[in-house]
């Protein structure tokens, strides 16, 4: 299956777009003749058995099969001006005058293979629309207000199951929320409660919940990824949390956020040294964002450039050595964060002010050059 987040990023940034939806998509795929008998079923009061000729809904591999068919049919159009996620399709154009020709190519391919769309769920020639749960347009990606409304209207949870449901809604928007793990860490003891233990929602929990709602009242607009420009990755670490932010300069030279990420430290990770926690933060961020950064130049920013300090040790700890080896596939450059430029960057540091380490080491180096020295 394609990665939904990268498809959302690829779909954003278009001047005009058309949103399409397959009409009972699964039922448009023929079942192999030898497998038709495997779908036989019988209805009460009917004579004989019935067999599916087209792929029914409910099969375990139905989604993957349909996606594979779409990839085969539109293989030369996907990534150029079209994105296809199962039966959700978007045709976008950077220039308004190109959109009609793009739609013509797409419709000709559909007609050739006998695919049908649901006209009630299609929108043509729009400047913004919903794709995979988010609102996309030329300026970037926005949170669907229906998603935030569901969180705003949620009552304080009264049991563990309701809390899990609430956090599930919040986690769907995690890439929009700076240091989400830090904001929700107060709920961790409640999630670890056993059945016989009492669930107590106190003022501390309510305060954290209110802070999340205030943040989501005005969530940021995430920027679409631009080709040919360097990416900037800001990382931080604290006693219990690691966090990061991927950003990029727009055409006006203003830094805009592409992705927020964070997670709690678990188990032995909480006992790592501050230097190791920062290395872990970089490793986790690069692993999570590998589809964004793998073929691009990335500048790593942190107040303390301790990464080179760790990598230049004659003998690397086993886990740090593993992280260093994994990072060699990326084009990373480190720069000390001495000056903060841009309101978004300042906001990130304010959100993670307790996460920032303050040891200053004036180093500028790439990982590959460090490893070449050993």
C-alpha positions as CSV (number, residue, x, y, z in Angstrom):
1,X,0.0,0.0,0.0
2,X,1.2,3.5,-0.7
3,X,2.2,5.8,2.2
4,X,-0.7,8.1,2.8
5,X,1.3,11.0,4.3
6,X,3.6,11.2,1.3
7,X,0.6,11.1,-1.0
8,X,-1.0,14.0,0.9
9,X,2.2,16.0,0.6
10,X,2.5,15.3,-3.1
11,X,-1.1,16.3,-3.7
12,X,-0.7,19.7,-2.0
13,X,0.7,22.7,-3.8
14,X,-1.5,22.6,-6.9
15,X,-3.3,25.6,-8.3
16,X,-6.3,23.6,-9.3
17,X,-7.4,20.0,-8.7
18,X,-10.2,17.5,-9.3
19,X,-11.2,14.9,-6.7
20,X,-12.6,11.5,-7.9
21,X,-14.0,8.5,-6.1
22,X,-14.4,5.0,-7.5
23,X,-17.9,3.7,-7.9
24,X,-18.1,0.6,-5.7
25,X,-14.4,0.2,-6.7
26,X,-13.9,-3.4,-5.5
27,X,-16.8,-4.6,-7.6
28,X,-15.0,-3.4,-10.8
29,X,-12.2,-6.0,-10.4
30,X,-12.8,-9.4,-12.0
31,X,-12.0,-12.5,-9.9
32,X,-9.8,-15.1,-11.6
33,X,-12.0,-17.8,-13.1
34,X,-10.4,-20.6,-11.1
35,X,-11.1,-18.7,-7.9
36,X,-14.7,-17.9,-8.5
37,X,-15.9,-21.1,-6.9
38,X,-14.2,-20.1,-3.6
39,X,-16.6,-17.2,-3.1
40,X,-19.8,-19.4,-3.3
41,X,-22.5,-18.7,-0.7
42,X,-26.1,-19.7,-0.2
43,X,-29.1,-17.5,0.8
44,X,-31.9,-18.7,3.1
45,X,-34.9,-19.8,1.0
46,X,-33.0,-19.7,-2.3
47,X,-32.1,-22.7,-4.5
48,X,-28.5,-23.5,-5.2
49,X,-25.5,-21.3,-4.5
50,X,-24.3,-18.0,-5.8
51,X,-20.7,-17.0,-6.8
52,X,-19.0,-13.7,-7.0
53,X,-17.7,-12.8,-10.5
54,X,-16.4,-9.5,-9.3
55,X,-14.3,-8.9,-6.2
56,X,-16.6,-8.4,-3.2
57,X,-16.1,-6.1,-0.2
58,X,-14.8,-7.8,2.9
59,X,-12.0,-9.9,1.5
60,X,-8.7,-9.5,3.5
61,X,-6.7,-8.7,0.4
62,X,-9.3,-6.7,-1.4
63,X,-7.7,-3.3,-0.7
64,X,-4.2,-4.4,-1.7
65,X,-5.6,-6.0,-4.9
66,X,-7.5,-2.9,-5.9
67,X,-4.5,-0.7,-5.2
68,X,-2.3,-3.0,-7.3
69,X,-4.7,-2.7,-10.2
70,X,-4.8,1.1,-9.9
71,X,-1.0,1.3,-9.9
72,X,-0.8,-0.9,-13.0
73,X,-3.5,1.1,-14.9
74,X,-2.2,4.6,-14.0
75,X,1.5,3.8,-13.4
76,X,2.8,6.5,-15.8
77,X,0.4,9.2,-14.4
78,X,0.9,8.6,-10.7
79,X,3.5,11.0,-9.3
80,X,3.2,13.4,-12.3
81,X,-0.2,14.9,-11.8
82,X,-2.3,12.2,-10.2
83,X,-2.3,10.4,-6.8
84,X,-4.4,7.2,-6.2
85,X,-5.0,5.7,-2.8
86,X,-7.4,2.7,-3.3
87,X,-10.5,4.4,-4.6
88,X,-9.6,8.0,-3.6
89,X,-8.1,9.8,-6.6
90,X,-6.8,13.4,-7.0
91,X,-5.7,14.9,-10.3
92,X,-3.8,18.2,-9.6
93,X,-2.2,20.7,-11.9
94,X,0.4,23.4,-11.0
95,X,-1.0,25.6,-13.8
96,X,-4.7,26.1,-14.4
97,X,-4.4,25.8,-18.2
98,X,-2.9,22.3,-17.9
99,X,-5.8,20.8,-15.9
100,X,-8.1,20.0,-18.8
101,X,-5.4,18.0,-20.6
102,X,-4.5,16.2,-17.4
103,X,-8.2,15.2,-16.9
104,X,-8.5,14.1,-20.5
105,X,-5.5,11.8,-20.2
106,X,-6.9,10.3,-16.9
107,X,-10.4,9.8,-18.3
108,X,-9.1,8.1,-21.5
109,X,-7.2,5.7,-19.3
110,X,-10.3,5.0,-17.2
111,X,-12.4,4.4,-20.3
112,X,-9.8,2.1,-21.8
113,X,-10.0,-0.2,-18.7
114,X,-13.7,0.2,-18.0
115,X,-13.4,2.0,-14.7
116,X,-16.4,4.0,-13.3
117,X,-16.5,7.0,-10.9
118,X,-19.2,8.1,-8.5
119,X,-20.4,11.5,-9.8
120,X,-21.9,12.3,-6.4
121,X,-18.5,12.1,-4.7
122,X,-16.5,13.9,-7.4
123,X,-15.4,17.5,-7.5
124,X,-13.9,19.1,-10.6
125,X,-11.7,22.2,-11.0
126,X,-11.5,23.2,-7.3
127,X,-8.7,25.1,-5.5
128,X,-9.1,23.1,-2.3
129,X,-10.5,19.8,-1.2
130,X,-10.4,16.9,1.2
131,X,-8.0,14.1,0.5
132,X,-7.4,11.2,2.9
133,X,-8.9,13.2,5.8
134,X,-7.0,16.5,5.3
135,X,-7.7,19.7,3.5
136,X,-5.1,20.4,0.7
137,X,-4.6,23.5,-1.4
138,X,-1.9,25.5,-3.1
139,X,-0.5,26.9,0.1
140,X,-0.2,23.5,1.9
141,X,-2.1,21.1,4.2
142,X,-4.7,21.9,6.8
143,X,-6.5,20.1,9.5
144,X,-10.1,19.1,8.6
145,X,-12.2,21.2,10.9
146,X,-14.6,18.2,11.4
147,X,-11.6,16.4,13.1
148,X,-10.8,19.2,15.5
149,X,-14.5,19.7,16.2
150,X,-14.8,16.1,17.3
151,X,-12.0,16.7,19.8
152,X,-13.4,20.0,21.0
153,X,-16.8,18.5,21.7
154,X,-15.4,15.5,23.5
155,X,-16.2,15.4,27.2
156,X,-13.5,14.6,29.7
157,X,-13.0,10.8,29.7
158,X,-14.4,8.8,32.6
159,X,-12.5,5.6,31.9
160,X,-9.5,4.2,30.2
161,X,-11.3,3.2,27.0
162,X,-12.7,6.7,26.5
163,X,-9.2,8.1,27.1
164,X,-7.7,5.8,24.4
165,X,-10.4,6.9,22.0
166,X,-9.6,10.6,22.7
167,X,-5.9,10.1,22.2
168,X,-6.6,8.2,19.0
169,X,-8.4,11.3,17.6
170,X,-5.5,13.5,18.7
171,X,-2.8,11.2,17.3
172,X,-4.5,11.4,13.8
173,X,-3.4,15.0,13.8
174,X,0.0,14.4,15.4
175,X,2.1,15.8,12.5
176,X,0.4,19.2,13.1
177,X,1.1,19.3,16.8
178,X,4.5,20.4,18.2
179,X,5.8,18.1,20.9
180,X,2.6,16.2,21.2
181,X,4.2,13.5,23.4
182,X,5.2,16.2,25.9
183,X,1.6,17.5,25.9
184,X,0.1,14.0,26.5
185,X,2.7,12.4,28.8
186,X,0.5,13.3,31.8
187,X,-2.0,10.7,30.5
188,X,0.5,7.8,30.6
189,X,-0.2,6.7,34.2
190,X,-3.9,6.5,33.3
191,X,-3.2,4.3,30.2
192,X,-1.3,1.9,32.4
193,X,-4.1,1.3,34.8
194,X,-5.3,-2.2,35.3
195,X,-9.0,-3.2,35.3
196,X,-9.3,-3.2,39.1
197,X,-7.7,0.2,39.5
198,X,-9.8,3.3,39.8
199,X,-9.7,5.9,36.9
200,X,-9.3,9.4,38.3
201,X,-9.3,12.4,36.0
202,X,-7.9,15.4,38.0
203,X,-7.1,19.0,37.3
204,X,-3.6,18.2,35.9
205,X,-5.2,16.0,33.2
206,X,-7.9,18.6,32.4
207,X,-5.3,21.3,32.1
208,X,-3.3,19.2,29.5
209,X,-6.6,18.4,27.6
210,X,-7.5,22.1,27.6
211,X,-4.0,23.0,26.2
212,X,-4.5,20.6,23.4
213,X,-7.9,22.0,22.5
214,X,-6.5,25.6,22.6
215,X,-3.7,24.5,20.2
216,X,-6.1,22.8,17.8
217,X,-8.3,25.9,17.8
218,X,-5.7,27.4,15.5
219,X,-3.6,24.6,14.1
220,X,-0.7,25.5,11.7
221,X,-0.9,25.1,7.9
222,X,1.9,22.7,6.9
223,X,3.9,23.5,3.8
224,X,4.1,21.2,0.8
225,X,7.5,19.8,0.0
226,X,9.4,21.8,-2.5
227,X,12.0,20.2,-4.9
228,X,15.5,21.5,-5.1
229,X,15.6,23.1,-1.7
230,X,17.4,22.0,1.5
231,X,15.4,20.6,4.3
232,X,15.9,21.7,7.9
233,X,15.5,19.3,10.8
234,X,15.3,20.7,14.4
235,X,15.8,18.1,17.1
236,X,15.6,18.2,20.9
237,X,15.6,15.8,23.9
238,X,14.5,15.8,27.5
239,X,14.4,13.4,30.4
240,X,11.2,11.8,29.1
241,X,10.6,13.1,25.6
242,X,12.3,13.5,22.2
243,X,10.9,15.9,19.6
244,X,11.7,17.1,16.1
245,X,10.5,19.5,13.4
246,X,11.0,19.3,9.7
247,X,11.0,22.7,7.9
248,X,11.9,24.3,4.6
249,X,12.2,27.8,3.2
250,X,9.5,28.9,0.9
251,X,10.0,31.1,-2.2
252,X,10.0,34.2,0.0
253,X,12.8,32.8,2.2
254,X,10.4,32.2,5.1
255,X,10.8,28.9,7.1
256,X,7.6,26.8,7.1
257,X,6.9,23.6,8.9
258,X,6.4,20.4,7.0
259,X,6.2,17.9,9.8
260,X,6.2,17.8,13.6
261,X,7.1,14.6,15.4
262,X,7.7,13.5,19.0
263,X,7.6,10.4,21.2
264,X,8.0,9.4,24.8
265,X,11.2,7.7,26.0
266,X,10.5,4.2,27.3
267,X,12.3,1.7,29.5
268,X,16.0,2.0,29.4
269,X,15.9,5.0,27.1
270,X,15.0,7.3,30.1
271,X,18.4,6.3,31.6
272,X,20.4,7.3,28.5
273,X,22.9,10.2,28.9
274,X,21.7,13.6,27.5
275,X,24.1,13.1,24.6
276,X,22.6,9.7,23.8
277,X,19.1,11.0,24.0
278,X,19.9,13.7,21.4
279,X,21.5,11.0,19.2
280,X,18.3,8.9,19.6
281,X,16.2,11.9,18.7
282,X,18.1,12.3,15.4
283,X,17.9,8.6,14.7
284,X,14.1,8.4,15.3
285,X,13.5,11.6,13.3
286,X,15.4,10.4,10.3
287,X,13.8,7.0,10.4
288,X,10.3,8.5,10.6
289,X,11.0,11.0,7.9
290,X,13.1,8.8,5.6
291,X,10.6,9.2,2.7
292,X,11.1,13.0,2.9
293,X,14.9,13.2,3.4
294,X,16.5,10.2,1.8
295,X,17.5,11.9,-1.4
296,X,17.7,15.5,-0.1
297,X,20.3,17.6,1.6
298,X,19.2,18.1,5.2
299,X,20.6,20.5,7.8
300,X,20.3,19.4,11.4
301,X,19.8,22.2,13.9
302,X,20.1,21.9,17.7
303,X,21.5,24.2,20.4
304,X,24.1,21.7,21.2
305,X,25.9,20.1,18.3
306,X,26.7,17.0,20.4
307,X,26.2,14.6,17.5
308,X,29.8,15.0,16.2
309,X,31.1,14.7,19.8
310,X,29.4,11.3,20.1
311,X,30.4,10.1,16.6
312,X,34.1,11.2,17.0
313,X,34.7,9.0,20.0
314,X,37.3,6.3,19.2
315,X,35.0,3.6,20.5
316,X,31.3,4.0,19.9
317,X,28.7,2.5,22.2
318,X,26.9,-0.4,20.5
319,X,23.6,1.4,20.2
320,X,25.2,4.7,19.2
321,X,27.2,2.8,16.6
322,X,24.0,1.3,15.2
323,X,22.4,4.7,14.9
324,X,25.5,6.2,13.3
325,X,25.6,3.4,10.7
326,X,21.9,3.9,9.9
327,X,22.4,7.6,9.4
328,X,25.1,7.2,6.8
329,X,22.4,6.7,4.0
330,X,21.2,10.3,4.5
331,X,22.9,13.6,3.3
332,X,23.1,15.2,6.7
333,X,24.9,18.4,7.8
334,X,25.0,19.7,11.3
335,X,24.8,23.3,12.4
336,X,24.6,24.8,15.8
337,X,21.4,26.7,16.6
338,X,22.7,30.0,17.6
339,X,20.2,32.3,16.1
340,X,16.5,31.7,15.8
341,X,14.8,33.0,12.6
342,X,11.2,32.7,11.9
343,X,8.1,32.7,14.2
344,X,7.4,29.0,13.6
345,X,10.9,28.0,14.7
346,X,10.6,30.2,17.8
347,X,7.3,28.6,18.6
348,X,8.8,25.1,18.3
349,X,11.6,26.0,20.7
350,X,9.1,27.6,23.1
351,X,7.0,24.4,23.0
352,X,10.1,22.3,23.7
353,X,12.1,24.7,25.9
354,X,12.5,22.1,28.6
355,X,13.9,19.7,25.9
356,X,16.8,21.9,24.7
357,X,20.3,20.9,25.8
358,X,22.7,23.8,26.4
359,X,26.2,22.5,25.8
360,X,27.7,24.5,23.0
361,X,30.2,22.7,20.7
362,X,31.2,24.7,17.5
363,X,31.3,21.8,15.0
364,X,30.2,21.6,11.4
365,X,30.5,18.2,9.9
366,X,28.7,15.5,7.9
367,X,28.3,12.0,9.3
368,X,30.0,10.4,6.3
369,X,33.1,12.5,6.9
370,X,33.2,11.6,10.6
371,X,33.0,7.9,9.9
372,X,35.8,8.3,7.3
373,X,38.1,9.3,10.1
374,X,37.8,5.9,11.8
